[in-house]
Amino acid sequence: MAISEEKLAAVKRYMRVDGDGDDVVISALYEAAVLYLRDAGIEEPAEGSALYDLATWGLTLHYYDHRDAVGTEASFPTGLRPIITQLKLTGTIQSASQ
């Protein structure tokens, strides 16, 4: 699963990151955010979803800001919890047979 250039540009705008020096790191962190949501039962929607984008961007930023924190666990961003809950309630949850 590789992040598209369009998605990478969007997440970098959200994160306020200029330049391409951290593109590999940001791409990997974005993919980790997608996997986190998938493991939480939320599949990436076929069509665009502002809530899904906000969740992946927020998680990517959180991972990016705390990538050097060794031995300490950073608090999960409070604003992401209701977004993830809403994604679960709006039917983007993967079916039990998947």
DSSP file with accessible surface (Angstrom, degrees, kcal/mol):
  #  RESIDUE AA STRUCTURE BP1 BP2  ACC     N-H-->O    O-->H-N    N-H-->O    O-->H-N    TCO  KAPPA ALPHA  PHI   PSI    X-CA   Y-CA   Z-CA
    1    1 A M              0   0  113      0, 0.0     2,-0.4     0, 0.0    30,-0.1   0.000 360.0 360.0 360.0 108.4    0.0    0.0    0.0
    2    2 A A        -     0   0   92     29,-0.0     2,-0.3     0, 0.0    26,-0.0  -0.876 360.0-119.6-108.3 141.9    1.7    3.1   -1.2
    3    3 A I        -     0   0   22     -2,-0.4     2,-0.1     1,-0.1    24,-0.1  -0.583  31.2-120.6 -77.5 137.2    0.4    6.6   -0.6
    4    4 A S     >  -     0   0   56     -2,-0.3     4,-2.7     1,-0.1     5,-0.2  -0.351  20.1-114.1 -74.0 159.4   -0.3    8.6   -3.7
    5    5 A E  H  > S+     0   0  148      1,-0.2     4,-2.6     2,-0.2     5,-0.2   0.877 118.3  54.5 -59.7 -37.2    1.4   11.9   -4.5
    6    6 A E  H  > S+     0   0  163      2,-0.2     4,-2.1     1,-0.2    -1,-0.2   0.926 110.6  43.9 -63.7 -45.3   -2.0   13.6   -4.1
    7    7 A K  H  > S+     0   0   67      2,-0.2     4,-2.7     1,-0.2     5,-0.2   0.896 112.8  52.5 -67.6 -39.7   -2.6   12.1   -0.6
    8    8 A L  H  X S+     0   0    6     -4,-2.7     4,-2.4     2,-0.2    -2,-0.2   0.931 110.1  48.3 -61.3 -44.5    1.0   12.8    0.4
    9    9 A A  H  X S+     0   0   40     -4,-2.6     4,-2.1     1,-0.2    -2,-0.2   0.912 112.1  49.9 -62.6 -40.3    0.6   16.5   -0.6
   10   10 A A  H  X S+     0   0   15     -4,-2.1     4,-2.2     2,-0.2    -2,-0.2   0.927 111.8  46.4 -65.7 -44.9   -2.7   16.8    1.3
   11   11 A V  H  X S+     0   0    0     -4,-2.7     4,-2.5     1,-0.2    -1,-0.2   0.899 111.4  52.4 -67.4 -35.7   -1.3   15.3    4.5
   12   12 A K  H  X>S+     0   0   30     -4,-2.4     5,-2.4    -5,-0.2     4,-0.9   0.891 108.0  51.3 -66.8 -36.9    1.8   17.5    4.3
   13   13 A R  H ><5S+     0   0  172     -4,-2.1     3,-0.6     2,-0.2    -2,-0.2   0.935 111.4  48.0 -62.4 -44.4   -0.4   20.6    3.9
   14   14 A Y  H 3<5S+     0   0   88     -4,-2.2    -2,-0.2     1,-0.2    -1,-0.2   0.911 115.6  44.1 -60.8 -41.1   -2.3   19.5    7.0
   15   15 A M  H 3<5S-     0   0   16     -4,-2.5    -1,-0.2    -5,-0.2    -2,-0.2   0.568 108.3-126.9 -80.5 -10.4    0.9   18.9    8.9
   16   16 A R  T <<5 +     0   0  222     -4,-0.9     2,-0.5    -3,-0.6    -3,-0.2   0.919  54.4 154.4  59.7  47.4    2.4   22.2    7.6
   17   17 A V      < -     0   0   24     -5,-2.4     2,-0.3    -6,-0.1    -1,-0.2  -0.926  25.5-163.4-107.0 123.6    5.5   20.4    6.3
   18   18 A D        +     0   0  155     -2,-0.5     3,-0.2    -5,-0.0    -5,-0.0  -0.732  51.2  22.6-101.2 156.9    7.3   22.1    3.5
   19   19 A G  S    S-     0   0   54     -2,-0.3     3,-0.1     1,-0.2    -2,-0.0  -0.110  82.9 -96.0  79.7 177.4    9.9   20.4    1.2
   20   20 A D  S >  S+     0   0  122      1,-0.1     3,-1.4     2,-0.1     4,-0.3   0.252  85.3 108.9-119.9  13.8   10.3   16.8    0.5
   21   21 A G  T 3  S+     0   0   71      1,-0.3     3,-0.2    -3,-0.2     4,-0.2   0.791  89.0  36.2 -62.6 -29.4   13.0   15.8    3.0
   22   22 A D  T 3> S+     0   0   55      1,-0.1     4,-3.2    -3,-0.1     5,-0.3   0.179  81.1 113.9-109.0  15.9   10.6   13.8    5.2
   23   23 A D  H <> S+     0   0   32     -3,-1.4     4,-2.7     1,-0.2     5,-0.2   0.890  77.9  49.5 -58.0 -40.2    8.4   12.3    2.5
   24   24 A V  H  > S+     0   0  124     -4,-0.3     4,-2.2     2,-0.2    -1,-0.2   0.937 114.6  44.7 -65.2 -44.1    9.5    8.8    3.1
   25   25 A V  H  > S+     0   0   57      2,-0.2     4,-2.6     1,-0.2    -2,-0.2   0.943 114.7  47.8 -64.7 -47.6    8.9    9.1    6.9
   26   26 A I  H  X S+     0   0    0     -4,-3.2     4,-2.7     1,-0.2    -2,-0.2   0.914 110.9  52.1 -62.6 -40.0    5.5   10.8    6.4
   27   27 A S  H  X S+     0   0   22     -4,-2.7     4,-2.4    -5,-0.3    -1,-0.2   0.930 111.4  46.5 -60.8 -44.6    4.5    8.2    3.8
   28   28 A A  H  X S+     0   0   55     -4,-2.2     4,-2.1     2,-0.2    -2,-0.2   0.908 113.2  48.9 -65.6 -40.0    5.3    5.4    6.3
   29   29 A L  H  X S+     0   0   31     -4,-2.6     4,-2.0     2,-0.2    -2,-0.2   0.886 110.0  51.8 -68.5 -36.4    3.5    7.1    9.1
   30   30 A Y  H  X S+     0   0    6     -4,-2.7     4,-2.3     2,-0.2    -2,-0.2   0.930 109.3  49.9 -63.3 -44.7    0.5    7.7    6.9
   31   31 A E  H  X S+     0   0   54     -4,-2.4     4,-2.4     1,-0.2    -2,-0.2   0.885 108.7  52.8 -62.6 -35.9    0.4    4.0    6.1
   32   32 A A  H  X S+     0   0   40     -4,-2.1     4,-2.6     2,-0.2    -1,-0.2   0.896 107.7  51.8 -64.7 -37.5    0.7    3.2    9.8
   33   33 A A  H  X S+     0   0    0     -4,-2.0     4,-2.4     2,-0.2    -2,-0.2   0.919 108.9  49.7 -65.1 -42.0   -2.4    5.5   10.4
   34   34 A V  H  X S+     0   0    1     -4,-2.3     4,-2.6     1,-0.2    -2,-0.2   0.929 112.6  47.8 -61.5 -43.4   -4.3    3.6    7.7
   35   35 A L  H  X S+     0   0   71     -4,-2.4     4,-2.9     2,-0.2    -2,-0.2   0.887 108.5  54.6 -65.6 -38.3   -3.4    0.3    9.3
   36   36 A Y  H  X S+     0   0   90     -4,-2.6     4,-1.3     2,-0.2    -2,-0.2   0.946 111.5  44.5 -59.4 -46.9   -4.3    1.6   12.8
   37   37 A L  H  <>S+     0   0    0     -4,-2.4     5,-2.9     2,-0.2     3,-0.2   0.911 112.2  52.2 -65.5 -40.5   -7.8    2.5   11.5
   38   38 A R  H ><5S+     0   0   84     -4,-2.6     3,-1.8     1,-0.2    -2,-0.2   0.927 109.0  49.9 -61.4 -42.6   -8.1   -0.8    9.7
   39   39 A D  H 3<5S+     0   0  141     -4,-2.9    -1,-0.2     1,-0.3    -2,-0.2   0.766 106.3  57.0 -67.5 -22.9   -7.2   -2.7   12.9
   40   40 A A  T 3<5S-     0   0   30     -4,-1.3    -1,-0.3    -3,-0.2    -2,-0.2   0.406 129.2 -99.3 -84.7   0.5   -9.9   -0.6   14.6
   41   41 A G  T < 5S+     0   0   12     -3,-1.8    53,-1.9     1,-0.2     2,-0.6   0.594  85.7 124.2  95.4  13.1  -12.4   -1.9   12.1
   42   42 A I  B   < -A   93   0A   0     -5,-2.9     2,-0.2    51,-0.3    51,-0.2  -0.918  42.8-160.8-114.2 113.3  -12.5    1.1    9.8
   43   43 A E        -     0   0   53     49,-2.0     3,-0.0    -2,-0.6    -8,-0.0  -0.609  34.3 -96.4 -87.3 151.1  -11.7    0.4    6.1
   44   44 A E        -     0   0   70     -2,-0.2    -1,-0.1     1,-0.1     4,-0.1  -0.473  48.5-116.0 -64.2 126.9  -10.6    3.2    3.8
   45   45 A P        -     0   0   33      0, 0.0     4,-0.1     0, 0.0    -1,-0.1  -0.359   8.9-130.6 -68.2 149.1  -13.8    4.4    2.0
   46   46 A A  S    S+     0   0  114      2,-0.1     2,-0.2    -3,-0.0     3,-0.1   0.886  96.7  45.7 -65.0 -39.9  -14.0    3.9   -1.8
   47   47 A E  S    S-     0   0  167      1,-0.1     0, 0.0    -3,-0.0     0, 0.0  -0.672 110.5 -80.0 -98.3 160.7  -15.1    7.5   -2.2
   48   48 A G        -     0   0   78     -2,-0.2     2,-0.4    -4,-0.1    -1,-0.1  -0.194  43.8-168.1 -58.8 145.9  -13.4   10.4   -0.4
   49   49 A S     >  -     0   0   28      1,-0.1     4,-2.8    -4,-0.1     5,-0.2  -0.949  18.7-155.5-140.6 118.5  -14.4   11.0    3.2
   50   50 A A  H  > S+     0   0   83     -2,-0.4     4,-2.6     1,-0.2     5,-0.2   0.883  99.0  50.6 -60.8 -38.8  -13.5   14.2    5.0
   51   51 A L  H  > S+     0   0   61      2,-0.2     4,-2.4     1,-0.2    -1,-0.2   0.916 111.0  47.6 -66.8 -42.3  -13.7   12.4    8.4
   52   52 A Y  H  > S+     0   0    3      2,-0.2     4,-2.7     1,-0.2     5,-0.2   0.934 113.0  49.1 -63.9 -44.4  -11.5    9.6    7.2
   53   53 A D  H  X S+     0   0   46     -4,-2.8     4,-3.1     1,-0.2     5,-0.3   0.936 111.1  49.8 -58.9 -45.8   -8.9   12.0    5.8
   54   54 A L  H  X S+     0   0   59     -4,-2.6     4,-2.7     1,-0.2     5,-0.2   0.904 111.1  50.0 -61.6 -40.2   -9.0   14.0    9.1
   55   55 A A  H  X S+     0   0    0     -4,-2.4     4,-2.4     2,-0.2    -1,-0.2   0.943 114.4  42.9 -64.4 -46.7   -8.4   10.8   11.1
   56   56 A T  H  X S+     0   0    0     -4,-2.7     4,-2.5     2,-0.2    -2,-0.2   0.911 116.4  47.8 -68.5 -39.4   -5.5    9.7    8.9
   57   57 A W  H  X S+     0   0   57     -4,-3.1     4,-2.6    -5,-0.2     5,-0.2   0.926 113.0  48.4 -65.4 -44.3   -3.9   13.1    8.8
   58   58 A G  H  X S+     0   0    6     -4,-2.7     4,-2.4    -5,-0.3    -2,-0.2   0.910 113.4  46.7 -62.8 -42.8   -4.3   13.6   12.6
   59   59 A L  H  X S+     0   0    0     -4,-2.4     4,-2.9    -5,-0.2     5,-0.2   0.919 111.8  51.4 -65.0 -41.7   -2.8   10.2   13.3
   60   60 A T  H  X S+     0   0    0     -4,-2.5     4,-2.6     1,-0.2    -2,-0.2   0.935 111.3  47.3 -61.4 -44.3    0.1   10.9   10.9
   61   61 A L  H  X S+     0   0   44     -4,-2.6     4,-3.1     2,-0.2     5,-0.2   0.924 111.8  50.9 -62.2 -43.3    0.8   14.2   12.5
   62   62 A H  H  X S+     0   0   25     -4,-2.4     4,-1.4     1,-0.2    -2,-0.2   0.943 112.6  45.5 -59.8 -47.8    0.6   12.6   16.0
   63   63 A Y  H  < S+     0   0   56     -4,-2.9    -1,-0.2     1,-0.2    -2,-0.2   0.903 114.4  49.6 -62.2 -40.6    3.1    9.9   14.9
   64   64 A Y  H >< S+     0   0   31     -4,-2.6     3,-1.1    -5,-0.2     4,-0.2   0.928 110.8  48.3 -64.8 -46.6    5.3   12.5   13.3
   65   65 A D  H 3< S+     0   0  101     -4,-3.1    -1,-0.2     1,-0.2     3,-0.2   0.757 120.9  37.1 -66.2 -25.8    5.4   14.8   16.3
   66   66 A H  T >< S+     0   0   78     -4,-1.4     3,-1.4    -5,-0.2    -1,-0.2   0.139  79.0 113.3-114.6  21.6    6.2   11.9   18.7
   67   67 A R  T <  S+     0   0  108     -3,-1.1    -1,-0.1     1,-0.3    -2,-0.1   0.737  81.4  46.6 -68.6 -21.4    8.5    9.8   16.5
   68   68 A D  T 3  S+     0   0  134     -4,-0.2     2,-1.1    -3,-0.2    -1,-0.3   0.412  80.2 114.5 -99.6   1.4   11.5   10.5   18.7
   69   69 A A    <   +     0   0   42     -3,-1.4     2,-0.5     2,-0.1     5,-0.1  -0.622  43.9 178.9 -78.2 102.2    9.7    9.7   22.0
   70   70 A V        +     0   0  133     -2,-1.1     3,-0.1     1,-0.2    -2,-0.0  -0.909  65.6   6.7-107.4 128.8   11.5    6.7   23.3
   71   71 A G  S    S+     0   0   83     -2,-0.5     2,-0.4     1,-0.2    -1,-0.2   0.421 114.4  84.6  84.4  -2.8   10.4    5.2   26.6
   72   72 A T        -     0   0  101     -3,-0.0     2,-0.6     2,-0.0    -1,-0.2  -0.988  69.7-139.1-130.5 142.2    7.4    7.5   27.0
   73   73 A E        -     0   0  188     -2,-0.4     2,-0.2    -3,-0.1    -3,-0.1  -0.888  17.8-138.6-102.8 123.6    4.0    7.1   25.5
   74   74 A A        -     0   0   27     -2,-0.6    -8,-0.0    -5,-0.1     2,-0.0  -0.536  30.4-100.7 -77.2 143.7    2.4   10.3   24.1
   75   75 A S        -     0   0  108     -2,-0.2    -1,-0.1     1,-0.1     3,-0.0  -0.356  38.9-106.5 -62.2 141.8   -1.3   10.8   24.9
   76   76 A F        -     0   0   38      1,-0.1     2,-0.2    -3,-0.1    -1,-0.1  -0.516  47.3 -95.5 -67.6 134.2   -3.7    9.9   22.1
   77   77 A P    >>  -     0   0   37      0, 0.0     3,-1.5     0, 0.0     4,-0.8  -0.342  30.7-145.1 -58.0 120.1   -5.0   13.1   20.5
   78   78 A T  T >4 S+     0   0  118      1,-0.3     3,-0.8     2,-0.2    -2,-0.1   0.861  94.7  59.5 -56.2 -39.3   -8.3   13.8   22.2
   79   79 A G  T 3> S+     0   0   51      1,-0.2     4,-0.7     2,-0.2    -1,-0.3   0.709  98.0  60.3 -67.8 -17.4   -9.9   15.2   19.1
   80   80 A L  H <> S+     0   0    8     -3,-1.5     4,-2.6     1,-0.2     5,-0.3   0.794  88.6  71.3 -81.1 -26.4   -9.4   12.0   17.1
   81   81 A R  H <X S+     0   0  138     -3,-0.8     4,-2.5    -4,-0.8     5,-0.2   0.935 100.0  44.1 -58.1 -49.6  -11.5    9.8   19.4
   82   82 A P  H  > S+     0   0   79      0, 0.0     4,-2.5     0, 0.0    -1,-0.2   0.865 112.6  53.7 -66.6 -29.1  -14.8   11.3   18.4
   83   83 A I  H  X S+     0   0   25     -4,-0.7     4,-2.4     2,-0.2    -2,-0.2   0.943 110.5  45.6 -67.1 -46.0  -13.8   11.2   14.7
   84   84 A I  H  X S+     0   0   16     -4,-2.6     4,-2.1     2,-0.2    -1,-0.2   0.924 113.1  50.8 -64.3 -40.7  -12.9    7.5   14.9
   85   85 A T  H  X S+     0   0   75     -4,-2.5     4,-2.2    -5,-0.3    -1,-0.2   0.935 110.2  49.7 -61.0 -44.6  -16.2    6.8   16.8
   86   86 A Q  H  X S+     0   0   89     -4,-2.5     4,-1.7     1,-0.2    -1,-0.2   0.904 107.9  53.4 -63.3 -41.0  -18.1    8.7   14.1
   87   87 A L  H  <>S+     0   0    1     -4,-2.4     5,-1.5     1,-0.2     6,-0.2   0.909 109.9  48.8 -59.8 -40.4  -16.4    6.7   11.3
   88   88 A K  H ><5S+     0   0   82     -4,-2.1     3,-0.9     1,-0.2     5,-0.4   0.902 112.7  47.8 -65.6 -38.8  -17.4    3.5   13.1
   89   89 A L  H 3<5S+     0   0  133     -4,-2.2    -1,-0.2     1,-0.2    -2,-0.2   0.704 103.0  62.2 -77.3 -19.2  -21.0    4.7   13.4
   90   90 A T  T 3<5S-     0   0   75     -4,-1.7    -1,-0.2    -3,-0.2    -2,-0.2   0.316 118.2 -99.7 -94.0   9.7  -21.4    5.9    9.8
   91   91 A G  T < 5S+     0   0   60     -3,-0.9    -3,-0.1    -4,-0.2    -2,-0.1   0.631  88.0 120.4  92.3  12.8  -20.9    2.4    8.3
   92   92 A T      < +     0   0   32     -5,-1.5   -49,-2.0     2,-0.1     2,-0.2   0.359  45.1 119.8 -89.6  11.5  -17.3    2.5    7.2
   93   93 A I  B    S-A   42   0A  85     -5,-0.4   -51,-0.3    -6,-0.2     2,-0.1  -0.497  71.7-113.7 -73.3 138.5  -16.7   -0.5    9.5
   94   94 A Q        -     0   0   63    -53,-1.9    -1,-0.1    -2,-0.2     2,-0.1  -0.396  36.4-104.3 -68.7 149.1  -15.4   -3.6    7.7
   95   95 A S    >   -     0   0   55      1,-0.1     3,-1.6    -2,-0.1    -1,-0.1  -0.376  25.1-114.7 -73.1 158.4  -17.8   -6.5    7.8
   96   96 A A  T 3  S+     0   0  113      1,-0.3    -1,-0.1    -3,-0.1    -2,-0.1   0.764 113.7  61.6 -66.6 -21.6  -17.2   -9.4   10.1
   97   97 A S  T 3         0   0  113      0, 0.0    -1,-0.3     0, 0.0    -2,-0.0   0.602 360.0 360.0 -82.2  -9.4  -16.6  -11.7    7.1
   98   98 A Q    <         0   0  148     -3,-1.6    -4,-0.0     0, 0.0     0, 0.0  -0.480 360.0 360.0 -81.9 360.0  -13.7   -9.7    5.8
